[in-house]
Amino acid sequence: MPRQLGITTLINAASADETIGTISCDGNVSNLRFDIIGVGTTSSGVITLACAHDKTYAGTWSTLTTVNASDVSGGAVKSVFAQGCFDAIQARISTIIGGGGTITVIVTGN
């Protein structure tokens, strides 16, 4: 039976390259919603959403999608939806956030 994944903050008000947030889902979460939230000006940078078989996996995670930080500049929110059998998920600032603003990434699912 799928478990409910409460609202979880993966990245909180960050802009530094390679800021990473991960969570284990134990294969029991199949529907995810990521909300990428910009605060201030986020004129450049990239956020990568990814999955792997284990939260501690040290290799290259499988990319679900990427989001340009400029899409959420000025307080905008972009929601990204994913379906599958997820063991572990990750949000990563894969290119430094430019413009002086920050990014927060939250996830929820079941």
Buried (B, 14 or more C-beta within 10 A) or exposed (E): EEEEBEEEBBBEEBBEEEBBBBBBBEBBBBBBBBBBBBBBBBBBBBBBBBBBEEBEBEEEBEEBEBBBBBEBBEEEEBEBEBEBEBBBBBBBBBBBBBBEBBBBBBBBBB
